[in-house]
């Protein structure tokens, strides 16, 4: 039982997916701020940005649920 205390909760694959998800979230919010329309009601602020943010949350969801083969 002692050997399990030193191991991390997730494997390498999980952490890579988490970083990708965080990057997508960050990029999505940046895209939303780049909209030149008033109140962000253009294509970037109301369509593309939120879709990229949603993709980031989906990647984060799978990053938590995926079981890494190398991690027991």
Predicted model as a PDB file, atoms N, CA, C, CB and O in Angstrom, pLDDT in the B-factor column:
MODEL        1                                                                  
ATOM      1  N   UNK A   1       0.804  -1.203   0.000  1.00 49.00           N  
ATOM      2  CA  UNK A   1       0.000   0.000   0.000  1.00 49.00           C  
ATOM      3  C   UNK A   1       0.846   1.265   0.000  1.00 49.00           C  
ATOM      4  CB  UNK A   1      -0.914  -0.001   1.186  1.00 49.00           C  
ATOM      5  O   UNK A   1       0.412   2.287  -0.532  1.00 49.00           O  
ATOM      6  N   UNK A   2       2.028   1.226   0.576  1.00 53.00           N  
ATOM      7  CA  UNK A   2       2.879   2.403   0.674  1.00 53.00           C  
ATOM      8  C   UNK A   2       3.344   2.903  -0.692  1.00 53.00           C  
ATOM      9  CB  UNK A   2       4.076   2.098   1.540  1.00 53.00           C  
ATOM     10  O   UNK A   2       3.516   4.107  -0.882  1.00 53.00           O  
ATOM     11  N   UNK A   3       3.550   1.991  -1.646  1.00 58.00           N  
ATOM     12  CA  UNK A   3       4.064   2.394  -2.948  1.00 58.00           C  
ATOM     13  C   UNK A   3       3.058   3.227  -3.738  1.00 58.00           C  
ATOM     14  CB  UNK A   3       4.454   1.172  -3.748  1.00 58.00           C  
ATOM     15  O   UNK A   3       3.471   3.986  -4.615  1.00 58.00           O  
ATOM     16  N   UNK A   4       1.778   3.121  -3.472  1.00 61.00           N  
ATOM     17  CA  UNK A   4       0.755   3.880  -4.190  1.00 61.00           C  
ATOM     18  C   UNK A   4       0.703   5.341  -3.776  1.00 61.00           C  
ATOM     19  CB  UNK A   4      -0.592   3.252  -3.974  1.00 61.00           C  
ATOM     20  O   UNK A   4       0.127   6.148  -4.506  1.00 61.00           O  
ATOM     21  N   UNK A   5       1.270   5.716  -2.650  1.00 63.00           N  
ATOM     22  CA  UNK A   5       1.227   7.094  -2.178  1.00 63.00           C  
ATOM     23  C   UNK A   5       2.070   8.029  -3.040  1.00 63.00           C  
ATOM     24  CB  UNK A   5       1.695   7.161  -0.743  1.00 63.00           C  
ATOM     25  O   UNK A   5       1.755   9.213  -3.154  1.00 63.00           O  
ATOM     26  N   UNK A   6       3.129   7.515  -3.643  1.00 67.00           N  
ATOM     27  CA  UNK A   6       4.040   8.342  -4.422  1.00 67.00           C  
ATOM     28  C   UNK A   6       3.568   8.578  -5.853  1.00 67.00           C  
ATOM     29  CB  UNK A   6       5.395   7.710  -4.444  1.00 67.00           C  
ATOM     30  O   UNK A   6       4.102   9.454  -6.533  1.00 67.00           O  
ATOM     31  N   UNK A   7       2.596   7.830  -6.319  1.00 76.00           N  
ATOM     32  CA  UNK A   7       2.140   7.949  -7.697  1.00 76.00           C  
ATOM     33  C   UNK A   7       1.121   9.066  -7.842  1.00 76.00           C  
ATOM     34  CB  UNK A   7       1.545   6.633  -8.174  1.00 76.00           C  
ATOM     35  O   UNK A   7       0.377   9.380  -6.913  1.00 76.00           O  
ATOM     36  N   UNK A   8       1.105   9.664  -9.038  1.00 76.00           N  
ATOM     37  CA  UNK A   8       0.154  10.722  -9.329  1.00 76.00           C  
ATOM     38  C   UNK A   8      -1.208  10.127  -9.664  1.00 76.00           C  
ATOM     39  CB  UNK A   8       0.659  11.600 -10.484  1.00 76.00           C  
ATOM     40  O   UNK A   8      -1.316   8.946  -9.997  1.00 76.00           O  
ATOM     41  N   UNK A   9      -2.244  10.951  -9.572  1.00 82.00           N  
ATOM     42  CA  UNK A   9      -3.607  10.473  -9.800  1.00 82.00           C  
ATOM     43  C   UNK A   9      -3.855  10.121 -11.261  1.00 82.00           C  
ATOM     44  CB  UNK A   9      -4.608  11.519  -9.350  1.00 82.00           C  
ATOM     45  O   UNK A   9      -4.627   9.210 -11.556  1.00 82.00           O  
ATOM     46  N   UNK A  10      -3.205  10.839 -12.181  1.00 88.00           N  
ATOM     47  CA  UNK A  10      -3.402  10.613 -13.602  1.00 88.00           C  
ATOM     48  C   UNK A  10      -2.088  10.241 -14.257  1.00 88.00           C  
ATOM     49  CB  UNK A  10      -4.003  11.850 -14.272  1.00 88.00           C  
ATOM     50  O   UNK A  10      -1.011  10.441 -13.694  1.00 88.00           O  
ATOM     51  N   UNK A  11      -2.198   9.694 -15.464  1.00 90.00           N  
ATOM     52  CA  UNK A  11      -1.007   9.362 -16.236  1.00 90.00           C  
ATOM     53  C   UNK A  11      -0.600  10.512 -17.133  1.00 90.00           C  
ATOM     54  CB  UNK A  11      -1.241   8.114 -17.067  1.00 90.00           C  
ATOM     55  O   UNK A  11      -1.229  11.570 -17.146  1.00 90.00           O  
ATOM     56  N   UNK A  12       0.470  10.281 -17.885  1.00 91.00           N  
ATOM     57  CA  UNK A  12       1.015  11.307 -18.770  1.00 91.00           C  
ATOM     58  C   UNK A  12      -0.009  11.747 -19.817  1.00 91.00           C  
ATOM     59  CB  UNK A  12       2.277  10.792 -19.458  1.00 91.00           C  
ATOM     60  O   UNK A  12      -0.123  12.936 -20.115  1.00 91.00           O  
ATOM     61  N   UNK A  13      -0.745  10.795 -20.368  1.00 92.00           N  
ATOM     62  CA  UNK A  13      -1.753  11.098 -21.389  1.00 92.00           C  
ATOM     63  C   UNK A  13      -2.829  12.041 -20.835  1.00 92.00           C  
ATOM     64  CB  UNK A  13      -2.403   9.794 -21.904  1.00 92.00           C  
ATOM     65  O   UNK A  13      -3.273  12.957 -21.528  1.00 92.00           O  
ATOM     66  N   UNK A  14      -3.237  11.816 -19.602  1.00 93.00           N  
ATOM     67  CA  UNK A  14      -4.249  12.667 -18.976  1.00 93.00           C  
ATOM     68  C   UNK A  14      -3.762  14.106 -18.840  1.00 93.00           C  
ATOM     69  CB  UNK A  14      -4.629  12.116 -17.604  1.00 93.00           C  
ATOM     70  O   UNK A  14      -4.502  15.048 -19.122  1.00 93.00           O  
ATOM     71  N   UNK A  15      -2.529  14.266 -18.413  1.00 94.00           N  
ATOM     72  CA  UNK A  15      -1.993  15.609 -18.225  1.00 94.00           C  
ATOM     73  C   UNK A  15      -1.798  16.333 -19.558  1.00 94.00           C  
ATOM     74  CB  UNK A  15      -0.672  15.543 -17.470  1.00 94.00           C  
ATOM     75  O   UNK A  15      -2.008  17.543 -19.640  1.00 94.00           O  
ATOM     76  N   UNK A  16      -1.402  15.613 -20.588  1.00 95.00           N  
ATOM     77  CA  UNK A  16      -1.269  16.229 -21.902  1.00 95.00           C  
ATOM     78  C   UNK A  16      -2.630  16.691 -22.403  1.00 95.00           C  
ATOM     79  CB  UNK A  16      -0.631  15.248 -22.903  1.00 95.00           C  
ATOM     80  O   UNK A  16      -2.757  17.801 -22.920  1.00 95.00           O  
ATOM     81  N   UNK A  17      -3.653  15.843 -22.253  1.00 96.00           N  
ATOM     82  CA  UNK A  17      -5.009  16.234 -22.663  1.00 96.00           C  
ATOM     83  C   UNK A  17      -5.512  17.426 -21.851  1.00 96.00           C  
ATOM     84  CB  UNK A  17      -5.977  15.049 -22.507  1.00 96.00           C  
ATOM     85  O   UNK A  17      -6.197  18.296 -22.389  1.00 96.00           O  
ATOM     86  N   UNK A  18      -5.180  17.473 -20.576  1.00 96.00           N  
ATOM     87  CA  UNK A  18      -5.594  18.615 -19.756  1.00 96.00           C  
ATOM     88  C   UNK A  18      -4.954  19.906 -20.245  1.00 96.00           C  
ATOM     89  CB  UNK A  18      -5.233  18.378 -18.290  1.00 96.00           C  
ATOM     90  O   UNK A  18      -5.615  20.943 -20.301  1.00 96.00           O  
ATOM     91  N   UNK A  19      -3.678  19.851 -20.598  1.00 98.00           N  
ATOM     92  CA  UNK A  19      -2.998  21.038 -21.112  1.00 98.00           C  
ATOM     93  C   UNK A  19      -3.590  21.486 -22.450  1.00 98.00           C  
ATOM     94  CB  UNK A  19      -1.501  20.762 -21.268  1.00 98.00           C  
ATOM     95  O   UNK A  19      -3.727  22.683 -22.704  1.00 98.00           O  
ATOM     96  N   UNK A  20      -3.939  20.518 -23.303  1.00 98.00           N  
ATOM     97  CA  UNK A  20      -4.582  20.852 -24.580  1.00 98.00           C  
ATOM     98  C   UNK A  20      -5.932  21.512 -24.327  1.00 98.00           C  
ATOM     99  CB  UNK A  20      -4.758  19.585 -25.456  1.00 98.00           C  
ATOM    100  O   UNK A  20      -6.275  22.491 -24.990  1.00 98.00           O  
ATOM    101  N   UNK A  21      -6.703  20.987 -23.375  1.00 98.00           N  
ATOM    102  CA  UNK A  21      -7.997  21.572 -23.044  1.00 98.00           C  
ATOM    103  C   UNK A  21      -7.867  22.985 -22.499  1.00 98.00           C  
ATOM    104  CB  UNK A  21      -8.717  20.705 -22.041  1.00 98.00           C  
ATOM    105  O   UNK A  21      -8.647  23.865 -22.862  1.00 98.00           O  
ATOM    106  N   UNK A  22      -6.895  23.207 -21.637  1.00 98.00           N  
ATOM    107  CA  UNK A  22      -6.674  24.550 -21.089  1.00 98.00           C  
ATOM    108  C   UNK A  22      -6.266  25.512 -22.200  1.00 98.00           C  
ATOM    109  CB  UNK A  22      -5.592  24.520 -19.980  1.00 98.00           C  
ATOM    110  O   UNK A  22      -6.699  26.664 -22.221  1.00 98.00           O  
ATOM    111  N   UNK A  23      -5.427  25.034 -23.128  1.00 98.00           N  
ATOM    112  CA  UNK A  23      -5.018  25.879 -24.252  1.00 98.00           C  
ATOM    113  C   UNK A  23      -6.214  26.242 -25.123  1.00 98.00           C  
ATOM    114  CB  UNK A  23      -3.947  25.172 -25.095  1.00 98.00           C  
ATOM    115  O   UNK A  23      -6.332  27.384 -25.567  1.00 98.00           O  
ATOM    116  N   UNK A  24      -7.104  25.280 -25.373  1.00 98.00           N  
ATOM    117  CA  UNK A  24      -8.307  25.563 -26.158  1.00 98.00           C  
ATOM    118  C   UNK A  24      -9.211  26.570 -25.456  1.00 98.00           C  
ATOM    119  CB  UNK A  24      -9.078  24.274 -26.427  1.00 98.00           C  
ATOM    120  O   UNK A  24      -9.772  27.457 -26.100  1.00 98.00           O  
ATOM    121  N   UNK A  25      -9.351  26.439 -24.160  1.00 98.00           N  
ATOM    122  CA  UNK A  25     -10.159  27.403 -23.407  1.00 98.00           C  
ATOM    123  C   UNK A  25      -9.568  28.802 -23.531  1.00 98.00           C  
ATOM    124  CB  UNK A  25     -10.254  26.992 -21.921  1.00 98.00           C  
ATOM    125  O   UNK A  25     -10.284  29.767 -23.796  1.00 98.00           O  
ATOM    126  N   UNK A  26      -8.279  28.901 -23.341  1.00 98.00           N  
ATOM    127  CA  UNK A  26      -7.594  30.189 -23.428  1.00 98.00           C  
ATOM    128  C   UNK A  26      -7.746  30.798 -24.821  1.00 98.00           C  
ATOM    129  CB  UNK A  26      -6.108  30.028 -23.082  1.00 98.00           C  
ATOM    130  O   UNK A  26      -8.062  31.980 -24.954  1.00 98.00           O  
ATOM    131  N   UNK A  27      -7.523  29.992 -25.854  1.00 98.00           N  
ATOM    132  CA  UNK A  27      -7.644  30.471 -27.236  1.00 98.00           C  
ATOM    133  C   UNK A  27      -9.072  30.903 -27.531  1.00 98.00           C  
ATOM    134  CB  UNK A  27      -7.206  29.381 -28.229  1.00 98.00           C  
ATOM    135  O   UNK A  27      -9.284  31.919 -28.193  1.00 98.00           O  
ATOM    136  N   UNK A  28     -10.054  30.149 -27.050  1.00 97.00           N  
ATOM    137  CA  UNK A  28     -11.451  30.508 -27.277  1.00 97.00           C  
ATOM    138  C   UNK A  28     -11.816  31.852 -26.671  1.00 97.00           C  
ATOM    139  CB  UNK A  28     -12.351  29.443 -26.716  1.00 97.00           C  
ATOM    140  O   UNK A  28     -12.525  32.642 -27.294  1.00 97.00           O  
ATOM    141  N   UNK A  29     -11.342  32.118 -25.465  1.00 97.00           N  
ATOM    142  CA  UNK A  29     -11.625  33.407 -24.835  1.00 97.00           C  
ATOM    143  C   UNK A  29     -10.898  34.545 -25.545  1.00 97.00           C  
ATOM    144  CB  UNK A  29     -11.228  33.375 -23.359  1.00 97.00           C  
ATOM    145  O   UNK A  29     -11.428  35.650 -25.663  1.00 97.00           O  
ATOM    146  N   UNK A  30      -9.686  34.270 -26.016  1.00 97.00           N  
ATOM    147  CA  UNK A  30      -8.953  35.281 -26.787  1.00 97.00           C  
ATOM    148  C   UNK A  30      -9.698  35.591 -28.091  1.00 97.00           C  
ATOM    149  CB  UNK A  30      -7.504  34.796 -27.092  1.00 97.00           C  
ATOM    150  O   UNK A  30      -9.816  36.755 -28.474  1.00 97.00           O  
ATOM    151  N   UNK A  31     -10.196  34.564 -28.766  1.00 96.00           N  
ATOM    152  CA  UNK A  31     -10.955  34.764 -30.002  1.00 96.00           C  
ATOM    153  C   UNK A  31     -12.184  35.630 -29.747  1.00 96.00           C  
ATOM    154  CB  UNK A  31     -11.374  33.412 -30.603  1.00 96.00           C  
ATOM    155  O   UNK A  31     -12.514  36.499 -30.554  1.00 96.00           O  
ATOM    156  N   UNK A  32     -12.857  35.392 -28.631  1.00 95.00           N  
ATOM    157  CA  UNK A  32     -14.051  36.189 -28.320  1.00 95.00           C  
ATOM    158  C   UNK A  32     -13.709  37.655 -28.106  1.00 95.00           C  
ATOM    159  CB  UNK A  32     -14.747  35.637 -27.079  1.00 95.00           C  
ATOM    160  O   UNK A  32     -14.515  38.527 -28.432  1.00 95.00           O  
ATOM    161  N   UNK A  33     -12.539  37.942 -27.569  1.00 94.00           N  
ATOM    162  CA  UNK A  33     -12.174  39.338 -27.334  1.00 94.00           C  
ATOM    163  C   UNK A  33     -11.715  40.030 -28.611  1.00 94.00           C  
ATOM    164  CB  UNK A  33     -11.081  39.423 -26.283  1.00 94.00           C  
ATOM    165  O   UNK A  33     -11.672  41.260 -28.660  1.00 94.00           O  
ATOM    166  N   UNK A  34     -11.373  39.269 -29.641  1.00 95.00           N  
ATOM    167  CA  UNK A  34     -10.892  39.850 -30.891  1.00 95.00           C  
ATOM    168  C   UNK A  34     -12.014  40.343 -31.793  1.00 95.00           C  
ATOM    169  CB  UNK A  34     -10.066  38.844 -31.630  1.00 95.00           C  
ATOM    170  O   UNK A  34     -11.739  40.958 -32.823  1.00 95.00           O  
ATOM    171  N   UNK A  35     -13.259  40.093 -31.441  1.00 92.00           N  
ATOM    172  CA  UNK A  35     -14.388  40.489 -32.277  1.00 92.00           C  
ATOM    173  C   UNK A  35     -14.479  42.009 -32.365  1.00 92.00           C  
ATOM    174  CB  UNK A  35     -15.701  39.906 -31.725  1.00 92.00           C  
ATOM    175  O   UNK A  35     -14.439  42.703 -31.349  1.00 92.00           O  
ATOM    176  N   UNK A  36     -14.600  42.516 -33.585  1.00 92.00           N  
ATOM    177  CA  UNK A  36     -14.636  43.970 -33.780  1.00 92.00           C  
ATOM    178  C   UNK A  36     -16.053  44.542 -33.740  1.00 92.00           C  
ATOM    179  CB  UNK A  36     -13.989  44.326 -35.102  1.00 92.00           C  
ATOM    180  O   UNK A  36     -16.224  45.760 -33.709  1.00 92.00           O  
ATOM    181  N   UNK A  37     -17.057  43.689 -33.739  1.00 92.00           N  
ATOM    182  CA  UNK A  37     -18.445  44.167 -33.670  1.00 92.00           C  
ATOM    183  C   UNK A  37     -18.752  44.701 -32.274  1.00 92.00           C  
ATOM    184  CB  UNK A  37     -19.434  43.034 -34.039  1.00 92.00           C  
ATOM    185  O   UNK A  37     -18.123  44.317 -31.289  1.00 92.00           O  
ATOM    186  N   UNK A  38     -19.731  45.593 -32.218  1.00 91.00           N  
ATOM    187  CA  UNK A  38     -20.122  46.164 -30.933  1.00 91.00           C  
ATOM    188  C   UNK A  38     -20.686  45.069 -30.016  1.00 91.00           C  
ATOM    189  CB  UNK A  38     -21.165  47.295 -31.135  1.00 91.00           C  
ATOM    190  O   UNK A  38     -21.492  44.246 -30.449  1.00 91.00           O  
ATOM    191  N   UNK A  39     -20.262  45.066 -28.770  1.00 90.00           N  
ATOM    192  CA  UNK A  39     -20.674  44.107 -27.731  1.00 90.00           C  
ATOM    193  C   UNK A  39     -20.314  42.663 -28.079  1.00 90.00           C  
ATOM    194  CB  UNK A  39     -22.172  44.210 -27.502  1.00 90.00           C  
ATOM    195  O   UNK A  39     -20.881  41.736 -27.499  1.00 90.00           O  
ATOM    196  N   UNK A  40     -19.399  42.456 -28.999  1.00 88.00           N  
ATOM    197  CA  UNK A  40     -18.971  41.110 -29.347  1.00 88.00           C  
ATOM    198  C   UNK A  40     -20.016  40.287 -30.050  1.00 88.00           C  
ATOM    199  CB  UNK A  40     -18.548  40.402 -28.140  1.00 88.00           C  
ATOM    200  O   UNK A  40     -20.045  39.065 -29.904  1.00 88.00           O  
ATOM    201  N   UNK A  41     -20.878  40.933 -30.813  1.00 93.00           N  
ATOM    202  CA  UNK A  41     -21.980  40.225 -31.466  1.00 93.00           C  
ATOM    203  C   UNK A  41     -21.655  39.775 -32.886  1.00 93.00           C  
ATOM    204  CB  UNK A  41     -23.195  41.102 -31.492  1.00 93.00           C  
ATOM    205  O   UNK A  41     -22.566  39.425 -33.636  1.00 93.00           O  
ATOM    206  N   UNK A  42     -20.391  39.775 -33.272  1.00 95.00           N  
ATOM    207  CA  UNK A  42     -19.991  39.302 -34.589  1.00 95.00           C  
ATOM    208  C   UNK A  42     -19.735  37.803 -34.574  1.00 95.00           C  
ATOM    209  CB  UNK A  42     -18.746  40.044 -35.068  1.00 95.00           C  
ATOM    210  O   UNK A  42     -19.990  37.124 -33.579  1.00 95.00           O  
ATOM    211  N   UNK A  43     -19.231  37.303 -35.682  1.00 96.00           N  
ATOM    212  CA  UNK A  43     -18.972  35.865 -35.827  1.00 96.00           C  
ATOM    213  C   UNK A  43     -17.980  35.350 -34.792  1.00 96.00           C  
ATOM    214  CB  UNK A  43     -18.451  35.567 -37.223  1.00 96.00           C  
ATOM    215  O   UNK A  43     -18.183  34.280 -34.219  1.00 96.00           O  
ATOM    216  N   UNK A  44     -16.915  36.099 -34.550  1.00 95.00           N  
ATOM    217  CA  UNK A  44     -15.887  35.638 -33.607  1.00 95.00           C  
ATOM    218  C   UNK A  44     -16.425  35.572 -32.181  1.00 95.00           C  
ATOM    219  CB  UNK A  44     -14.665  36.563 -33.657  1.00 95.00           C  
ATOM    220  O   UNK A  44     -16.149  34.615 -31.457  1.00 95.00           O  
ATOM    221  N   UNK A  45     -17.187  36.577 -31.776  1.00 95.00           N  
ATOM    222  CA  UNK A  45     -17.630  36.653 -30.390  1.00 95.00           C  
ATOM    223  C   UNK A  45     -18.816  35.782 -30.050  1.00 95.00           C  
ATOM    224  CB  UNK A  45     -17.959  38.036 -30.065  1.00 95.00           C  
ATOM    225  O   UNK A  45     -18.993  35.394 -28.895  1.00 95.00           O  
ATOM    226  N   UNK A  46     -19.638  35.468 -31.050  1.00 95.00           N  
ATOM    227  CA  UNK A  46     -20.873  34.759 -30.730  1.00 95.00           C  
ATOM    228  C   UNK A  46     -20.932  33.341 -31.303  1.00 95.00           C  
ATOM    229  CB  UNK A  46     -22.045  35.545 -31.235  1.00 95.00           C  
ATOM    230  O   UNK A  46     -21.808  32.558 -30.936  1.00 95.00           O  
ATOM    231  N   UNK A  47     -19.985  33.007 -32.215  1.00 96.00           N  
ATOM    232  CA  UNK A  47     -20.012  31.673 -32.819  1.00 96.00           C  
ATOM    233  C   UNK A  47     -18.693  30.933 -32.625  1.00 96.00           C  
ATOM    234  CB  UNK A  47     -20.329  31.777 -34.304  1.00 96.00           C  
ATOM    235  O   UNK A  47     -18.647  29.900 -31.957  1.00 96.00           O  
ATOM    236  N   UNK A  48     -17.625  31.463 -33.209  1.00 97.00           N  
ATOM    237  CA  UNK A  48     -16.357  30.732 -33.206  1.00 97.00           C  
ATOM    238  C   UNK A  48     -15.748  30.610 -31.810  1.00 97.00           C  
ATOM    239  CB  UNK A  48     -15.372  31.413 -34.130  1.00 97.00           C  
ATOM    240  O   UNK A  48     -15.349  29.519 -31.402  1.00 97.00           O  
ATOM    241  N   UNK A  49     -15.674  31.704 -31.086  1.00 97.00           N  
ATOM    242  CA  UNK A  49     -15.084  31.679 -29.747  1.00 97.00           C  
ATOM    243  C   UNK A  49     -15.775  30.698 -28.804  1.00 97.00           C  
ATOM    244  CB  UNK A  49     -15.128  33.060 -29.149  1.00 97.00           C  
ATOM    245  O   UNK A  49     -15.110  29.870 -28.182  1.00 97.00           O  
ATOM    246  N   UNK A  50     -17.108  30.779 -28.689  1.00 97.00           N  
ATOM    247  CA  UNK A  50     -17.801  29.829 -27.806  1.00 97.00           C  
ATOM    248  C   UNK A  50     -17.651  28.374 -28.238  1.00 97.00           C  
ATOM    249  CB  UNK A  50     -19.264  30.173 -27.742  1.00 97.00           C  
ATOM    250  O   UNK A  50     -17.604  27.486 -27.388  1.00 97.00           O  
ATOM    251  N   UNK A  51     -17.575  28.113 -29.543  1.00 98.00           N  
ATOM    252  CA  UNK A  51     -17.368  26.734 -30.000  1.00 98.00           C  
ATOM    253  C   UNK A  51     -15.991  26.210 -29.598  1.00 98.00           C  
ATOM    254  CB  UNK A  51     -17.533  26.649 -31.521  1.00 98.00           C  
ATOM    255  O   UNK A  51     -15.849  25.046 -29.225  1.00 98.00           O  
ATOM    256  N   UNK A  52     -14.986  27.067 -29.674  1.00 98.00           N  
ATOM    257  CA  UNK A  52     -13.634  26.663 -29.261  1.00 98.00           C  
ATOM    258  C   UNK A  52     -13.598  26.432 -27.746  1.00 98.00           C  
ATOM    259  CB  UNK A  52     -12.585  27.742 -29.672  1.00 98.00           C  
ATOM    260  O   UNK A  52     -12.957  25.492 -27.278  1.00 98.00           O  
ATOM    261  N   UNK A  53     -14.280  27.283 -26.985  1.00 98.00           N  
ATOM    262  CA  UNK A  53     -14.350  27.103 -25.528  1.00 98.00           C  
ATOM    263  C   UNK A  53     -15.076  25.803 -25.197  1.00 98.00           C  
ATOM    264  CB  UNK A  53     -15.065  28.306 -24.857  1.00 98.00           C  
ATOM    265  O   UNK A  53     -14.643  25.063 -24.314  1.00 98.00           O  
ATOM    266  N   UNK A  54     -16.169  25.519 -25.889  1.00 98.00           N  
ATOM    267  CA  UNK A  54     -16.901  24.267 -25.677  1.00 98.00           C  
ATOM    268  C   UNK A  54     -16.021  23.066 -25.992  1.00 98.00           C  
ATOM    269  CB  UNK A  54     -18.172  24.230 -26.540  1.00 98.00           C  
ATOM    270  O   UNK A  54     -16.046  22.071 -25.267  1.00 98.00           O  
ATOM    271  N   UNK A  55     -15.246  23.150 -27.062  1.00 98.00           N  
ATOM    272  CA  UNK A  55     -14.310  22.070 -27.400  1.00 98.00           C  
ATOM    273  C   UNK A  55     -13.280  21.888 -26.291  1.00 98.00           C  
ATOM    274  CB  UNK A  55     -13.601  22.363 -28.740  1.00 98.00           C  
ATOM    275  O   UNK A  55     -12.893  20.761 -25.982  1.00 98.00           O  
ATOM    276  N   UNK A  56     -12.836  22.991 -25.692  1.00 98.00           N  
ATOM    277  CA  UNK A  56     -11.887  22.904 -24.578  1.00 98.00           C  
ATOM    278  C   UNK A  56     -12.482  22.179 -23.388  1.00 98.00           C  
ATOM    279  CB  UNK A  56     -11.437  24.292 -24.157  1.00 98.00           C  
ATOM    280  O   UNK A  56     -11.804  21.372 -22.752  1.00 98.00           O  
ATOM    281  N   UNK A  57     -13.745  22.455 -23.077  1.00 98.00           N  
ATOM    282  CA  UNK A  57     -14.393  21.763 -21.962  1.00 98.00           C  
ATOM    283  C   UNK A  57     -14.597  20.282 -22.262  1.00 98.00           C  
ATOM    284  CB  UNK A  57     -15.734  22.416 -21.644  1.00 98.00           C  
ATOM    285  O   UNK A  57     -14.479  19.450 -21.363  1.00 98.00           O  
ATOM    286  N   UNK A  58     -14.900  19.944 -23.510  1.00 98.00           N  
ATOM    287  CA  UNK A  58     -15.055  18.530 -23.892  1.00 98.00           C  
ATOM    288  C   UNK A  58     -13.724  17.800 -23.744  1.00 98.00           C  
ATOM    289  CB  UNK A  58     -15.577  18.406 -25.352  1.00 98.00           C  
ATOM    290  O   UNK A  58     -13.685  16.675 -23.246  1.00 98.00           O  
ATOM    291  N   UNK A  59     -12.643  18.432 -24.171  1.00 98.00           N  
ATOM    292  CA  UNK A  59     -11.313  17.819 -24.027  1.00 98.00           C  
ATOM    293  C   UNK A  59     -10.984  17.637 -22.546  1.00 98.00           C  
ATOM    294  CB  UNK A  59     -10.221  18.689 -24.721  1.00 98.00           C  
ATOM    295  O   UNK A  59     -10.444  16.599 -22.161  1.00 98.00           O  
ATOM    296  N   UNK A  60     -11.298  18.619 -21.718  1.00 97.00           N  
ATOM    297  CA  UNK A  60     -11.061  18.492 -20.271  1.00 97.00           C  
ATOM    298  C   UNK A  60     -11.860  17.328 -19.681  1.00 97.00           C  
ATOM    299  CB  UNK A  60     -11.434  19.805 -19.548  1.00 97.00           C  
ATOM    300  O   UNK A  60     -11.350  16.581 -18.846  1.00 97.00           O  
ATOM    301  N   UNK A  61     -13.100  17.179 -20.112  1.00 97.00           N  
ATOM    302  CA  UNK A  61     -13.951  16.083 -19.635  1.00 97.00           C  
ATOM    303  C   UNK A  61     -13.310  14.733 -19.965  1.00 97.00           C  
ATOM    304  CB  UNK A  61     -15.368  16.175 -20.265  1.00 97.00           C  
ATOM    305  O   UNK A  61     -13.224  13.852 -19.110  1.00 97.00           O  
ATOM    306  N   UNK A  62     -12.859  14.580 -21.218  1.00 96.00           N  
ATOM    307  CA  UNK A  62     -12.224  13.326 -21.609  1.00 96.00           C  
ATOM    308  C   UNK A  62     -10.869  13.139 -20.945  1.00 96.00           C  
ATOM    309  CB  UNK A  62     -12.068  13.268 -23.112  1.00 96.00           C  
ATOM    310  O   UNK A  62     -10.459  12.006 -20.694  1.00 96.00           O  
ATOM    311  N   UNK A  63     -10.173  14.222 -20.658  1.00 95.00           N  
ATOM    312  CA  UNK A  63      -8.874  14.118 -19.986  1.00 95.00           C  
ATOM    313  C   UNK A  63      -9.031  13.518 -18.597  1.00 95.00           C  
ATOM    314  CB  UNK A  63      -8.202  15.495 -19.891  1.00 95.00           C  
ATOM    315  O   UNK A  63      -8.143  12.815 -18.115  1.00 95.00           O  
ATOM    316  N   UNK A  64     -10.141  13.792 -17.965  1.00 94.00           N  
ATOM    317  CA  UNK A  64     -10.388  13.242 -16.639  1.00 94.00           C  
ATOM    318  C   UNK A  64     -10.813  11.776 -16.720  1.00 94.00           C  
ATOM    319  CB  UNK A  64     -11.458  14.064 -15.916  1.00 94.00           C  
ATOM    320  O   UNK A  64     -10.440  10.973 -15.865  1.00 94.00           O  
ATOM    321  N   UNK A  65     -11.585  11.430 -17.736  1.00 94.00           N  
ATOM    322  CA  UNK A  65     -12.143  10.084 -17.817  1.00 94.00           C  
ATOM    323  C   UNK A  65     -11.244   9.056 -18.504  1.00 94.00           C  
ATOM    324  CB  UNK A  65     -13.437  10.141 -18.531  1.00 94.00           C  
ATOM    325  O   UNK A  65     -11.385   7.859 -18.253  1.00 94.00           O  
ATOM    326  N   UNK A  66     -10.330   9.492 -19.360  1.00 92.00           N  
ATOM    327  CA  UNK A  66      -9.478   8.550 -20.091  1.00 92.00           C  
ATOM    328  C   UNK A  66      -8.534   7.850 -19.128  1.00 92.00           C  
ATOM    329  CB  UNK A  66      -8.678   9.273 -21.198  1.00 92.00           C  
ATOM    330  O   UNK A  66      -7.927   8.476 -18.258  1.00 92.00           O  
ATOM    331  N   UNK A  67      -8.421   6.531 -19.302  1.00 86.00           N  
ATOM    332  CA  UNK A  67      -7.498   5.764 -18.481  1.00 86.00           C  
ATOM    333  C   UNK A  67      -6.222   5.528 -19.283  1.00 86.00           C  
ATOM    334  CB  UNK A  67      -8.135   4.414 -18.025  1.00 86.00           C  
ATOM    335  O   UNK A  67      -6.257   4.954 -20.372  1.00 86.00           O  
ATOM    336  N   UNK A  68      -5.122   5.966 -18.745  1.00 76.00           N  
ATOM    337  CA  UNK A  68      -3.825   5.808 -19.405  1.00 76.00           C  
ATOM    338  C   UNK A  68      -3.372   4.367 -19.264  1.00 76.00           C  
ATOM    339  CB  UNK A  68      -2.765   6.779 -18.809  1.00 76.00           C  
ATOM    340  O   UNK A  68      -3.388   3.815 -18.164  1.00 76.00           O  
ATOM    341  N   UNK A  69      -2.967   3.751 -20.372  1.00 77.00           N  
ATOM    342  CA  UNK A  69      -2.550   2.347 -20.363  1.00 77.00           C  
ATOM    343  C   UNK A  69      -1.298   2.120 -19.526  1.00 77.00           C  
ATOM    344  CB  UNK A  69      -2.306   1.870 -21.778  1.00 77.00           C  
ATOM    345  O   UNK A  69      -1.158   1.073 -18.894  1.00 77.00           O  
ATOM    346  N   UNK A  70      -0.388   3.091 -19.516  1.00 75.00           N  
ATOM    347  CA  UNK A  70       0.863   2.954 -18.768  1.00 75.00           C  
ATOM    348  C   UNK A  70       0.691   3.218 -17.282  1.00 75.00           C  
ATOM    349  CB  UNK A  70       1.900   3.893 -19.326  1.00 75.00           C  
ATOM    350  O   UNK A  70       1.586   2.921 -16.489  1.00 75.00           O  
ATOM    351  N   UNK A  71      -0.432   3.763 -16.905  1.00 67.00           N  
ATOM    352  CA  UNK A  71      -0.679   4.126 -15.512  1.00 67.00           C  
ATOM    353  C   UNK A  71      -1.634   3.107 -14.897  1.00 67.00           C  
ATOM    354  CB  UNK A  71      -1.259   5.571 -15.401  1.00 67.00           C  
ATOM    355  O   UNK A  71      -2.771   2.969 -15.348  1.00 67.00           O  
ATOM    356  N   UNK A  72      -1.176   2.394 -13.868  1.00 61.00           N  
ATOM    357  CA  UNK A  72      -2.006   1.360 -13.235  1.00 61.00           C  
ATOM    358  C   UNK A  72      -2.847   1.919 -12.129  1.00 61.00           C  
ATOM    359  CB  UNK A  72      -1.150   0.245 -12.695  1.00 61.00           C  
ATOM    360  O   UNK A  72      -3.602   1.183 -11.494  1.00 61.00           O  
TER     361      UNK A  72                                                      
ENDMDL                                                                          
END                                                                             
